[in-house]
Amino acid sequence: MSEQHPSRFGRVMGEEALVDGLLRALRSRDRRALARTLHRRVTLVGDTGSGSGVSARGRRATVAALFALCAPDAAVELARVNGHAGLLLRNPTGGVVGVLAVAVLRDRVSEIWATLAPEKLETWGKRLPT
């Protein structure tokens, strides 16, 4: 088994598999599977563009926040975000409504940054998913 070194920016072996686990859990609305991908001290910070933002700390709060961000009719896709594995959220008409970047600590997601501000998502609507 190869050793996995912690990295704030997610450069560990299996990062893509971990983000794929997030994707599958969000698509299936499986709270337990989602919680298993998260570090117990995970944090989520979201920029909504309104000044209020979104934040959560810990598994339970982060699972709830992620499901609140990902409406049941939203499409969730894998994407490259700042050169790393991440997720793209689309509304039913295909418009991009969120981009999730993650940091990995050993074998769990430790930080999630959600970009939800419409003005920051304009260019994402013009990109093809990877």
C-alpha positions in Angstrom: 0.0 0.0 0.0 1.4 3.4 -0.9 1.8 6.0 1.7 -0.5 9.0 1.4 0.9 12.3 2.5 -1.5 15.1 3.7 -1.8 18.1 1.5 -4.0 21.1 2.0 -4.5 21.3 -1.7 -5.5 17.7 -2.3 -2.4 16.2 -4.0 -2.7 12.8 -2.5 -3.0 9.4 -4.2 -6.7 8.7 -4.7 -7.9 12.3 -4.7 -10.0 11.6 -7.8 -11.5 8.4 -6.2 -12.5 10.4 -3.1 -14.1 13.2 -5.1 -15.9 10.5 -7.2 -17.2 9.2 -3.9 -18.6 12.7 -3.1 -20.2 12.8 -6.5 -21.9 9.4 -6.1 -23.1 10.2 -2.6 -24.6 13.5 -3.7 -26.2 12.1 -6.8 -27.8 9.2 -4.7 -28.6 11.6 -1.8 -26.8 9.1 0.5 -26.0 10.9 3.7 -24.0 8.1 5.2 -21.9 7.6 2.1 -21.2 11.3 2.0 -20.2 11.4 5.7 -17.7 8.6 5.1 -15.8 10.8 2.6 -15.5 13.6 5.0 -12.9 14.2 7.8 -14.5 14.5 11.2 -13.3 18.2 11.4 -14.3 19.1 7.8 -15.1 22.7 7.0 -17.2 24.1 4.2 -17.0 27.8 3.2 -19.2 29.2 0.4 -19.1 32.5 -1.4 -22.7 33.3 -2.4 -21.9 36.8 -3.6 -24.5 38.3 -1.2 -22.2 38.9 1.7 -23.9 36.3 3.9 -22.0 33.3 2.6 -22.4 29.7 3.6 -20.3 27.8 6.2 -20.3 24.5 8.1 -17.9 22.8 10.5 -17.9 19.1 11.2 -19.4 16.1 9.3 -23.0 16.4 10.3 -23.2 20.2 9.5 -21.3 19.8 6.3 -23.5 16.9 5.0 -26.5 19.1 5.7 -25.0 22.1 4.0 -23.9 20.1 0.9 -27.4 18.6 0.5 -28.9 22.2 0.9 -26.5 23.4 -1.9 -27.3 20.4 -4.2 -31.0 20.5 -4.9 -32.5 17.1 -5.7 -32.9 18.2 -9.4 -29.4 19.5 -9.7 -26.8 17.7 -11.8 -23.5 17.1 -10.2 -20.4 16.5 -12.4 -16.7 15.9 -12.0 -14.6 18.9 -13.0 -11.0 20.2 -12.7 -11.0 23.1 -10.2 -7.8 25.0 -9.9 -6.0 21.9 -11.3 -7.5 19.5 -8.8 -10.5 17.2 -8.8 -13.7 19.0 -7.9 -17.4 19.2 -8.6 -19.7 21.3 -10.8 -23.3 21.9 -9.9 -25.8 22.6 -12.7 -29.5 23.5 -12.5 -32.1 21.6 -14.5 -31.5 23.8 -17.6 -27.8 23.1 -17.5 -26.6 26.4 -16.1 -23.7 26.3 -13.6 -24.9 27.2 -10.1 -21.9 26.1 -8.1 -18.3 24.9 -8.2 -16.8 22.9 -5.3 -13.1 22.7 -4.7 -11.8 20.3 -2.0 -8.7 19.8 0.1 -7.8 16.3 1.2 -6.1 15.3 4.4 -4.9 11.7 4.2 -7.9 9.8 3.0 -10.8 12.2 3.7 -12.1 15.6 2.5 -10.9 18.1 5.0 -12.0 21.4 3.4 -14.6 22.4 0.8 -14.8 25.8 -0.9 -18.0 26.4 -2.7 -18.2 29.2 -5.3 -21.9 30.0 -5.7 -21.8 33.7 -6.6 -23.4 34.1 -10.1 -20.9 36.7 -11.3 -18.0 34.3 -10.4 -19.7 31.4 -12.3 -20.2 33.1 -15.6 -17.0 31.7 -17.2 -17.8 28.2 -15.9 -21.0 28.1 -18.0 -18.8 28.4 -21.1 -16.4 25.6 -20.2 -16.8 22.0 -21.1 -16.8 19.5 -18.2 -13.7 17.3 -18.0 
